[in-house]
Amino acid sequence: MSATLLIVHHTPSPGTRELLEAVLKGAHDPDISGVEVRSVSALHATVSDMLNADGYIFGTPANFGYMSGALKHFFDTVYYPSIDDVAGRPFGAWVHGNQDTVGAVKSIEKITTGLALSLVAKPLEFYGTPDSSMREQCYELGATLAVTISE
């Protein structure tokens, strides 16, 4: 039986999509086994997706200093139906913005604290056009979460 890593994202721009692709490559690292990776758009992710996953990665642009409305909608949808069942599960996150990502990261941290999820990698905060360093950090985020739940 394999563990499931759920990647919930809102990736409307080429930059956020590029970072998602790097996260996915890391989660699918050939040295990691026993993990099914599910990538689901924030507007399509469900309570069932949340409950059936063993770990999570959340990705969003920073919109006016906050997470995207799509990711907020996901959290609003799953929060109460899953609050008693997901405590202690590991998560990580990345936020991409043109200016301010602080508010977006804080909002994700507040919600994940309420869900009692366990942060296993510091949230990644990126500005501007993705470069090789950003892609590498996203690769590591994907691999870290996959390895965490494969054990």
Summary of the structure (lengths in Angstrom):
residues: 151
radius of gyration: 13.9
end to end distance: 12.1
largest distance: 42.6
contacts: 529
relative contact order: 0.23
helix: 43%
strand: 26%
